[in-house]
Amino acid sequence: MMWYSSTFRTASRIFVCGVVSILSWTTSPPLALGFAFASDPLVPGLTITTVHITELRTVIDTIRQQLGLAPYPWTDPVLSSQSPLIKRAHVVDLRTALDEIAQTSGKPRPSFTDATIVVGQTVVKAAHLNDARSALRALFNPTISGPLVAGSQTVSGTGIPGAIVQVFVNGVPPGAPAVVNAQGRWVASNLTPPLAQGDNVTAQETVSGLSSDVSAVAIVAPPPALYAGTSGGGVFKSTNEGGSWSAVNIGLTNAVILTLAIDPAAPATVYAGTDGGGVFKSTNGGSSWSTVNAGLTATTVNALVIEPPTPVSR
């Protein structure tokens, strides 16, 4: 028996970095995509509200959890939109939390406007929160290591552990996403076609819990198989522990995957719960999919559980 859970799915955010230039490789200005914040950027003179503080705290809390850091002890942990008093202590909190994230992830400490904030004063400037937003974005721009070599099918770099990095060459993803390992390193070794002189090389990073890329993972062994469900790219499969990935989406008409489940009694049978498309089933390890939605009245499926077979009594 399979159990279905249907829930509302929240919005997501994506990290995008600029272009890395090695020798004569082409460069581009940093991409403007990334976190979505209210009134971005904040303009001088704008009244700072608890919404502006709370949204930064929410992102920081999620990233700290991803890095294994303890929850930050925020000043006034419950900020209400009905209590709009913003203190400089709130800005100090944001800066301290970002410093700890930088130290844990091995990134340079962020710099801030008005480096000395006097706790107790109540004047918070738009520049203070713009600084925090910029620092947050800068911390999670993935890097691409060099030198880049024409003809190479491999690039590598650093990122936040557990994230997914998609490489783009001239705006086109040439291979499947790469997983950032526990040491913060990633390698994309499946670029097709290989790099050419003058290519623009960019990387887009996704942080678990915040983002739109990998939203579900399922593992089969033996034979070894790793499935990654993505929010918009369907299902990817790896048979070499994540060393390389390939899309397995034939018949999968909804590419927003919220959950995956594998039948323990038949490892080639995989189920995918989607956002609005119900449940899809593959009986050949993802080579093809079909819907299994008879009687399913809610088509946003956020969880799948396969009941173990009942043992035969003797």
C-alpha atoms as a printed R data frame, in Angstrom:
    type eleno elety resid chain resno      x       y       z
1   ATOM     1    CA   MET     A     1  0.000   0.000   0.000
2   ATOM     2    CA   MET     A     2  1.206   3.552  -0.691
3   ATOM     3    CA   TRP     A     3  0.269   6.551   1.447
4   ATOM     4    CA   TYR     A     4 -0.022  10.056   0.034
5   ATOM     5    CA   SER     A     5  0.372  13.380   1.780
6   ATOM     6    CA   SER     A     6 -0.706  16.597   0.098
7   ATOM     7    CA   THR     A     7  0.497  19.970   1.395
8   ATOM     8    CA   PHE     A     8  1.002  23.556   0.226
9   ATOM     9    CA   ARG     A     9  4.429  24.180  -1.288
10  ATOM    10    CA   THR     A    10  6.292  27.394  -0.422
11  ATOM    11    CA   ALA     A    11  8.236  29.654  -2.756
12  ATOM    12    CA   SER     A    12 11.924  29.077  -3.312
13  ATOM    13    CA   ARG     A    13 15.090  31.081  -3.950
14  ATOM    14    CA   ILE     A    14 18.190  30.501  -6.026
15  ATOM    15    CA   PHE     A    15 21.790  31.530  -5.674
16  ATOM    16    CA   VAL     A    16 23.516  32.619  -8.841
17  ATOM    17    CA   CYS     A    17 27.072  33.775  -9.163
18  ATOM    18    CA   GLY     A    18 28.897  35.767 -11.755
19  ATOM    19    CA   VAL     A    19 31.354  34.507 -14.357
20  ATOM    20    CA   VAL     A    20 34.866  33.286 -13.661
21  ATOM    21    CA   SER     A    21 37.588  34.452 -16.056
22  ATOM    22    CA   ILE     A    22 40.857  32.551 -16.506
23  ATOM    23    CA   LEU     A    23 43.369  33.847 -19.071
24  ATOM    24    CA   SER     A    24 41.401  34.739 -22.207
25  ATOM    25    CA   TRP     A    25 38.055  33.355 -21.099
26  ATOM    26    CA   THR     A    26 35.164  35.766 -21.532
27  ATOM    27    CA   THR     A    27 33.633  37.488 -18.513
28  ATOM    28    CA   SER     A    28 30.245  38.984 -17.774
29  ATOM    29    CA   PRO     A    29 28.899  41.239 -14.994
30  ATOM    30    CA   PRO     A    30 27.652  39.393 -11.885
31  ATOM    31    CA   LEU     A    31 24.158  38.037 -12.356
32  ATOM    32    CA   ALA     A    32 21.499  39.915 -10.416
33  ATOM    33    CA   LEU     A    33 19.472  36.846  -9.477
34  ATOM    34    CA   GLY     A    34 19.449  35.455  -5.949
35  ATOM    35    CA   PHE     A    35 17.445  35.941  -2.794
36  ATOM    36    CA   ALA     A    36 14.147  37.779  -3.166
37  ATOM    37    CA   PHE     A    37 13.681  40.415  -0.471
38  ATOM    38    CA   ALA     A    38 11.027  43.065   0.060
39  ATOM    39    CA   SER     A    39 11.908  46.510  -1.360
40  ATOM    40    CA   ASP     A    40 15.202  45.342  -2.830
41  ATOM    41    CA   PRO     A    41 17.414  47.300  -2.594
42  ATOM    42    CA   LEU     A    42 16.238  49.371   0.338
43  ATOM    43    CA   VAL     A    43 16.499  53.080  -0.436
44  ATOM    44    CA   PRO     A    44 17.864  55.732   1.949
45  ATOM    45    CA   GLY     A    45 15.142  57.194   4.119
46  ATOM    46    CA   LEU     A    46 12.817  54.196   3.784
47  ATOM    47    CA   THR     A    47 11.250  53.110   7.062
48  ATOM    48    CA   ILE     A    48 12.786  49.790   8.085
49  ATOM    49    CA   THR     A    49 10.152  47.334   9.310
50  ATOM    50    CA   THR     A    50 10.188  43.995  11.101
51  ATOM    51    CA   VAL     A    51  9.468  42.347   7.739
52  ATOM    52    CA   HIS     A    52 12.916  43.379   6.489
53  ATOM    53    CA   ILE     A    53 14.573  41.907   9.598
54  ATOM    54    CA   THR     A    54 12.477  38.741   9.747
55  ATOM    55    CA   GLU     A    55 13.084  37.702   6.141
56  ATOM    56    CA   LEU     A    56 16.863  37.939   6.653
57  ATOM    57    CA   ARG     A    57 16.615  35.944   9.879
58  ATOM    58    CA   THR     A    58 14.604  33.234   8.143
59  ATOM    59    CA   VAL     A    59 17.212  32.783   5.418
60  ATOM    60    CA   ILE     A    60 20.094  32.863   7.908
61  ATOM    61    CA   ASP     A    61 18.404  30.331  10.206
62  ATOM    62    CA   THR     A    62 17.909  27.914   7.318
63  ATOM    63    CA   ILE     A    63 21.516  28.215   6.168
64  ATOM    64    CA   ARG     A    64 22.828  27.793   9.730
65  ATOM    65    CA   GLN     A    65 20.798  24.604  10.034
66  ATOM    66    CA   GLN     A    66 22.233  23.361   6.732
67  ATOM    67    CA   LEU     A    67 25.758  24.033   8.033
68  ATOM    68    CA   GLY     A    68 25.079  22.277  11.351
69  ATOM    69    CA   LEU     A    69 25.231  25.481  13.408
70  ATOM    70    CA   ALA     A    70 23.030  25.996  16.454
71  ATOM    71    CA   PRO     A    71 20.049  28.357  16.064
72  ATOM    72    CA   TYR     A    72 21.118  31.965  16.547
73  ATOM    73    CA   PRO     A    73 19.907  33.565  19.817
74  ATOM    74    CA   TRP     A    74 18.128  36.500  18.220
75  ATOM    75    CA   THR     A    75 17.381  39.649  20.202
76  ATOM    76    CA   ASP     A    76 13.591  39.891  20.476
77  ATOM    77    CA   PRO     A    77 13.119  36.476  18.811
78  ATOM    78    CA   VAL     A    78  9.458  37.163  18.000
79  ATOM    79    CA   LEU     A    79  9.138  40.245  15.824
80  ATOM    80    CA   SER     A    80  5.603  41.264  14.982
81  ATOM    81    CA   SER     A    81  4.561  43.562  12.170
82  ATOM    82    CA   GLN     A    82  2.398  45.255  14.773
83  ATOM    83    CA   SER     A    83  5.534  46.150  16.776
84  ATOM    84    CA   PRO     A    84  7.670  47.936  14.194
85  ATOM    85    CA   LEU     A    85 10.422  49.212  16.536
86  ATOM    86    CA   ILE     A    86 13.747  48.216  14.969
87  ATOM    87    CA   LYS     A    87 16.836  48.364  17.164
88  ATOM    88    CA   ARG     A    88 20.488  48.441  16.281
89  ATOM    89    CA   ALA     A    89 20.802  45.250  18.307
90  ATOM    90    CA   HIS     A    90 18.873  43.566  15.497
91  ATOM    91    CA   VAL     A    91 21.535  44.651  13.003
92  ATOM    92    CA   VAL     A    92 24.305  43.440  15.333
93  ATOM    93    CA   ASP     A    93 22.560  40.059  15.446
94  ATOM    94    CA   LEU     A    94 22.484  39.813  11.659
95  ATOM    95    CA   ARG     A    95 26.149  40.733  11.342
96  ATOM    96    CA   THR     A    96 27.251  38.297  14.051
97  ATOM    97    CA   ALA     A    97 25.239  35.456  12.534
98  ATOM    98    CA   LEU     A    98 26.722  36.168   9.085
99  ATOM    99    CA   ASP     A    99 30.256  36.266  10.563
100 ATOM   100    CA   GLU     A   100 29.706  32.828  12.094
101 ATOM   101    CA   ILE     A   101 28.424  31.462   8.779
102 ATOM   102    CA   ALA     A   102 31.477  32.872   6.979
103 ATOM   103    CA   GLN     A   103 33.834  31.311   9.522
104 ATOM   104    CA   THR     A   104 32.125  27.908   9.338
105 ATOM   105    CA   SER     A   105 32.019  27.814   5.533
106 ATOM   106    CA   GLY     A   106 35.590  29.090   5.128
107 ATOM   107    CA   LYS     A   107 34.526  32.278   3.332
108 ATOM   108    CA   PRO     A   108 35.968  35.798   3.885
109 ATOM   109    CA   ARG     A   109 34.264  37.813   6.606
110 ATOM   110    CA   PRO     A   110 31.799  40.328   5.163
111 ATOM   111    CA   SER     A   111 32.427  44.061   5.466
112 ATOM   112    CA   PHE     A   112 29.717  46.471   6.548
113 ATOM   113    CA   THR     A   113 28.826  50.165   6.283
114 ATOM   114    CA   ASP     A   114 29.069  51.884   9.696
115 ATOM   115    CA   ALA     A   115 31.223  49.086  11.065
116 ATOM   116    CA   THR     A   116 30.540  50.132  14.665
117 ATOM   117    CA   ILE     A   117 26.874  49.790  15.573
118 ATOM   118    CA   VAL     A   118 25.935  51.220  18.962
119 ATOM   119    CA   VAL     A   119 23.473  48.895  20.657
120 ATOM   120    CA   GLY     A   120 20.650  50.857  22.245
121 ATOM   121    CA   GLN     A   121 20.339  53.408  19.471
122 ATOM   122    CA   THR     A   122 17.209  52.954  17.424
123 ATOM   123    CA   VAL     A   123 18.262  54.463  14.089
124 ATOM   124    CA   VAL     A   124 18.650  51.645  11.573
125 ATOM   125    CA   LYS     A   125 19.608  52.710   8.063
126 ATOM   126    CA   ALA     A   126 18.635  51.114   4.798
127 ATOM   127    CA   ALA     A   127 22.374  50.701   4.145
128 ATOM   128    CA   HIS     A   128 22.702  48.401   7.177
129 ATOM   129    CA   LEU     A   129 20.225  45.878   5.806
130 ATOM   130    CA   ASN     A   130 21.458  46.254   2.225
131 ATOM   131    CA   ASP     A   131 24.898  45.326   3.614
132 ATOM   132    CA   ALA     A   132 23.462  42.207   5.273
133 ATOM   133    CA   ARG     A   133 21.691  41.197   2.066
134 ATOM   134    CA   SER     A   134 24.843  41.712  -0.001
135 ATOM   135    CA   ALA     A   135 26.936  39.741   2.501
136 ATOM   136    CA   LEU     A   136 24.473  36.859   2.411
137 ATOM   137    CA   ARG     A   137 24.537  36.727  -1.381
138 ATOM   138    CA   ALA     A   138 28.328  36.974  -1.507
139 ATOM   139    CA   LEU     A   139 28.793  34.133   0.978
140 ATOM   140    CA   PHE     A   140 26.962  31.679  -1.243
141 ATOM   141    CA   ASN     A   141 28.202  32.519  -4.682
142 ATOM   142    CA   PRO     A   142 29.786  29.231  -5.749
143 ATOM   143    CA   THR     A   143 33.313  29.442  -7.145
144 ATOM   144    CA   ILE     A   144 34.800  27.756 -10.208
145 ATOM   145    CA   SER     A   145 38.408  26.630  -9.922
146 ATOM   146    CA   GLY     A   146 40.881  26.981 -12.753
147 ATOM   147    CA   PRO     A   147 42.678  27.097 -14.949
148 ATOM   148    CA   LEU     A   148 39.927  26.330 -17.408
149 ATOM   149    CA   VAL     A   149 41.259  24.423 -20.408
150 ATOM   150    CA   ALA     A   150 39.721  24.401 -23.880
151 ATOM   151    CA   GLY     A   151 38.581  20.871 -24.659
152 ATOM   152    CA   SER     A   152 38.053  19.969 -21.010
153 ATOM   153    CA   GLN     A   153 34.846  18.261 -19.923
154 ATOM   154    CA   THR     A   154 35.501  18.908 -16.227
155 ATOM   155    CA   VAL     A   155 35.216  21.978 -14.013
156 ATOM   156    CA   SER     A   156 35.341  22.111 -10.235
157 ATOM   157    CA   GLY     A   157 34.768  24.573  -7.444
158 ATOM   158    CA   THR     A   158 33.512  25.206  -3.937
159 ATOM   159    CA   GLY     A   159 30.085  25.716  -2.410
160 ATOM   160    CA   ILE     A   160 27.997  25.037   0.652
161 ATOM   161    CA   PRO     A   161 27.979  21.336   1.678
162 ATOM   162    CA   GLY     A   162 24.852  19.540   0.560
163 ATOM   163    CA   ALA     A   163 24.048  22.053  -2.168
164 ATOM   164    CA   ILE     A   164 23.578  21.323  -5.847
165 ATOM   165    CA   VAL     A   165 25.621  23.256  -8.414
166 ATOM   166    CA   GLN     A   166 24.562  23.503 -12.034
167 ATOM   167    CA   VAL     A   167 27.244  24.656 -14.469
168 ATOM   168    CA   PHE     A   168 26.286  26.854 -17.426
169 ATOM   169    CA   VAL     A   169 28.436  27.429 -20.508
170 ATOM   170    CA   ASN     A   170 27.269  30.435 -22.519
171 ATOM   171    CA   GLY     A   171 23.985  30.261 -20.629
172 ATOM   172    CA   VAL     A   172 23.327  26.586 -21.429
173 ATOM   173    CA   PRO     A   173 23.700  23.764 -18.872
174 ATOM   174    CA   PRO     A   174 26.113  21.292 -20.547
175 ATOM   175    CA   GLY     A   175 25.650  18.474 -18.039
176 ATOM   176    CA   ALA     A   176 23.766  17.238 -14.995
177 ATOM   177    CA   PRO     A   177 24.043  19.025 -11.626
178 ATOM   178    CA   ALA     A   178 26.942  18.289  -9.275
179 ATOM   179    CA   VAL     A   179 26.588  17.657  -5.534
180 ATOM   180    CA   VAL     A   180 28.761  19.663  -3.102
181 ATOM   181    CA   ASN     A   181 30.448  17.215  -0.733
182 ATOM   182    CA   ALA     A   182 30.956  17.525   3.023
183 ATOM   183    CA   GLN     A   183 34.240  19.395   2.443
184 ATOM   184    CA   GLY     A   184 32.530  22.005   0.279
185 ATOM   185    CA   ARG     A   185 33.957  20.769  -3.030
186 ATOM   186    CA   TRP     A   186 32.114  19.918  -6.246
187 ATOM   187    CA   VAL     A   187 33.222  18.521  -9.606
188 ATOM   188    CA   ALA     A   188 31.192  18.561 -12.807
189 ATOM   189    CA   SER     A   189 32.866  16.000 -15.050
190 ATOM   190    CA   ASN     A   190 30.224  15.543 -17.717
191 ATOM   191    CA   LEU     A   191 30.280  18.759 -19.749
192 ATOM   192    CA   THR     A   192 28.912  18.112 -23.240
193 ATOM   193    CA   PRO     A   193 30.148  19.574 -25.524
194 ATOM   194    CA   PRO     A   194 33.564  20.239 -23.944
195 ATOM   195    CA   LEU     A   195 34.709  23.769 -23.205
196 ATOM   196    CA   ALA     A   196 35.998  25.987 -25.988
197 ATOM   197    CA   GLN     A   197 38.200  29.070 -25.895
198 ATOM   198    CA   GLY     A   198 36.157  32.183 -25.076
199 ATOM   199    CA   ASP     A   199 33.279  30.402 -23.348
200 ATOM   200    CA   ASN     A   200 31.350  32.127 -20.554
201 ATOM   201    CA   VAL     A   201 31.296  29.750 -17.575
202 ATOM   202    CA   THR     A   202 28.846  30.353 -14.735
203 ATOM   203    CA   ALA     A   203 27.560  28.334 -11.801
204 ATOM   204    CA   GLN     A   204 24.185  28.327 -10.086
205 ATOM   205    CA   GLU     A   205 24.010  27.018  -6.542
206 ATOM   206    CA   THR     A   206 21.019  25.719  -4.649
207 ATOM   207    CA   VAL     A   207 20.778  25.457  -0.878
208 ATOM   208    CA   SER     A   208 18.579  22.758   0.616
209 ATOM   209    CA   GLY     A   209 15.452  24.130   2.231
210 ATOM   210    CA   LEU     A   210 15.576  27.431   0.359
211 ATOM   211    CA   SER     A   211 15.810  26.625  -3.255
212 ATOM   212    CA   SER     A   212 14.209  25.207  -6.318
213 ATOM   213    CA   ASP     A   213 16.582  22.518  -7.489
214 ATOM   214    CA   VAL     A   214 16.985  19.224  -5.634
215 ATOM   215    CA   SER     A   215 13.890  18.563  -3.556
216 ATOM   216    CA   ALA     A   216 14.007  14.780  -3.115
217 ATOM   217    CA   VAL     A   217 16.619  12.024  -3.092
218 ATOM   218    CA   ALA     A   218 16.238   8.220  -3.128
219 ATOM   219    CA   ILE     A   219 18.944   5.529  -3.097
220 ATOM   220    CA   VAL     A   220 18.851   1.906  -4.301
221 ATOM   221    CA   ALA     A   221 21.510  -0.699  -3.490
222 ATOM   222    CA   PRO     A   222 22.261  -3.108  -5.026
223 ATOM   223    CA   PRO     A   223 22.619  -2.282  -7.831
224 ATOM   224    CA   PRO     A   224 23.758   1.201  -6.760
225 ATOM   225    CA   ALA     A   225 21.461   3.931  -8.007
226 ATOM   226    CA   LEU     A   226 20.857   7.463  -6.776
227 ATOM   227    CA   TYR     A   227 17.789   9.450  -7.856
228 ATOM   228    CA   ALA     A   228 17.483  13.224  -7.412
229 ATOM   229    CA   GLY     A   229 14.112  14.886  -7.879
230 ATOM   230    CA   THR     A   230 14.328  18.537  -8.880
231 ATOM   231    CA   SER     A   231 11.954  21.476  -8.849
232 ATOM   232    CA   GLY     A   232 11.640  22.094 -12.562
233 ATOM   233    CA   GLY     A   233 14.115  19.651 -14.084
234 ATOM   234    CA   GLY     A   234 12.350  16.382 -13.356
235 ATOM   235    CA   VAL     A   235 14.341  13.362 -12.131
236 ATOM   236    CA   PHE     A   236 18.086  12.752 -12.491
237 ATOM   237    CA   LYS     A   237 19.777   9.380 -11.939
238 ATOM   238    CA   SER     A   238 23.355   8.480 -11.029
239 ATOM   239    CA   THR     A   239 24.858   5.006 -10.989
240 ATOM   240    CA   ASN     A   240 28.298   6.071  -9.751
241 ATOM   241    CA   GLU     A   241 27.485   7.628  -6.365
242 ATOM   242    CA   GLY     A   242 26.838  11.079  -7.813
243 ATOM   243    CA   GLY     A   243 29.934  11.229 -10.005
244 ATOM   244    CA   SER     A   244 27.728  11.927 -13.017
245 ATOM   245    CA   TRP     A   245 23.998  12.353 -13.595
246 ATOM   246    CA   SER     A   246 21.547  11.884 -16.437
247 ATOM   247    CA   ALA     A   247 17.942  12.998 -16.770
248 ATOM   248    CA   VAL     A   248 15.342  10.195 -16.704
249 ATOM   249    CA   ASN     A   249 12.122  11.960 -17.653
250 ATOM   250    CA   ILE     A   250 10.433  10.042 -20.487
251 ATOM   251    CA   GLY     A   251  6.692  10.175 -19.807
252 ATOM   252    CA   LEU     A   252  7.170  12.494 -16.823
253 ATOM   253    CA   THR     A   253  4.866  15.374 -17.776
254 ATOM   254    CA   ASN     A   254  5.353  17.309 -14.523
255 ATOM   255    CA   ALA     A   255  8.974  18.273 -13.821
256 ATOM   256    CA   VAL     A   256  8.445  19.692 -10.306
257 ATOM   257    CA   ILE     A   257  9.314  16.741  -8.059
258 ATOM   258    CA   LEU     A   258  8.491  17.029  -4.361
259 ATOM   259    CA   THR     A   259  9.225  13.498  -3.164
260 ATOM   260    CA   LEU     A   260 10.587  10.141  -4.312
261 ATOM   261    CA   ALA     A   261 10.082   6.597  -3.022
262 ATOM   262    CA   ILE     A   262 11.506   3.233  -4.072
263 ATOM   263    CA   ASP     A   263  9.711  -0.069  -3.608
264 ATOM   264    CA   PRO     A   264 12.027  -2.123  -1.354
265 ATOM   265    CA   ALA     A   265 10.625  -5.344  -2.804
266 ATOM   266    CA   ALA     A   266 11.232  -4.185  -6.392
267 ATOM   267    CA   PRO     A   267 14.151  -1.682  -6.527
268 ATOM   268    CA   ALA     A   268 13.500  -0.827 -10.180
269 ATOM   269    CA   THR     A   269 10.073   0.547  -9.185
270 ATOM   270    CA   VAL     A   270 10.265   4.245  -8.344
271 ATOM   271    CA   TYR     A   271  7.437   6.647  -7.441
272 ATOM   272    CA   ALA     A   272  7.618  10.440  -7.835
273 ATOM   273    CA   GLY     A   273  5.240  12.861  -6.133
274 ATOM   274    CA   THR     A   274  4.853  16.143  -8.026
275 ATOM   275    CA   ASP     A   275  3.572  19.661  -7.517
276 ATOM   276    CA   GLY     A   276  0.219  19.558  -9.310
277 ATOM   277    CA   GLY     A   277  0.721  16.422 -11.407
278 ATOM   278    CA   GLY     A   278  0.003  13.786  -8.782
279 ATOM   279    CA   VAL     A   279  2.083  10.595  -8.632
280 ATOM   280    CA   PHE     A   280  4.182   9.051 -11.399
281 ATOM   281    CA   LYS     A   281  5.485   5.485 -11.402
282 ATOM   282    CA   SER     A   282  8.445   3.872 -13.141
283 ATOM   283    CA   THR     A   283  8.995   0.124 -13.165
284 ATOM   284    CA   ASN     A   284 12.309   0.269 -15.033
285 ATOM   285    CA   GLY     A   285 14.548   2.430 -12.870
286 ATOM   286    CA   GLY     A   286 13.306   5.735 -14.264
287 ATOM   287    CA   SER     A   287 13.649   4.873 -17.954
288 ATOM   288    CA   SER     A   288  9.958   5.703 -18.434
289 ATOM   289    CA   TRP     A   289  7.107   7.007 -16.271
290 ATOM   290    CA   SER     A   290  3.319   6.885 -16.172
291 ATOM   291    CA   THR     A   291  0.736   8.453 -13.869
292 ATOM   292    CA   VAL     A   292 -0.953   6.446 -11.099
293 ATOM   293    CA   ASN     A   293 -3.584   8.926  -9.945
294 ATOM   294    CA   ALA     A   294 -6.882   7.021  -9.951
295 ATOM   295    CA   GLY     A   295 -8.828   8.223  -6.895
296 ATOM   296    CA   LEU     A   296 -6.193  10.820  -5.950
297 ATOM   297    CA   THR     A   297 -8.127  14.086  -5.515
298 ATOM   298    CA   ALA     A   298 -5.171  16.260  -4.414
299 ATOM   299    CA   THR     A   299 -2.413  16.431  -7.032
300 ATOM   300    CA   THR     A   300  0.289  18.216  -4.993
301 ATOM   301    CA   VAL     A   301  2.027  15.266  -3.347
302 ATOM   302    CA   ASN     A   302  4.633  16.159  -0.745
303 ATOM   303    CA   ALA     A   303  5.338  12.726   0.776
304 ATOM   304    CA   LEU     A   304  5.263   9.080  -0.301
305 ATOM   305    CA   VAL     A   305  5.595   6.040   1.957
306 ATOM   306    CA   ILE     A   306  5.592   2.418   0.783
307 ATOM   307    CA   GLU     A   307  4.287  -0.042   3.328
308 ATOM   308    CA   PRO     A   308  6.703  -2.984   3.786
309 ATOM   309    CA   PRO     A   309  5.391  -6.348   2.641
310 ATOM   310    CA   THR     A   310  3.726  -8.439   5.336
311 ATOM   311    CA   PRO     A   311  5.970 -11.401   6.315
312 ATOM   312    CA   VAL     A   312  4.562 -14.835   5.503
313 ATOM   313    CA   SER     A   313  3.931 -16.737   8.730
314 ATOM   314    CA   ARG     A   314  5.179 -20.308   8.937
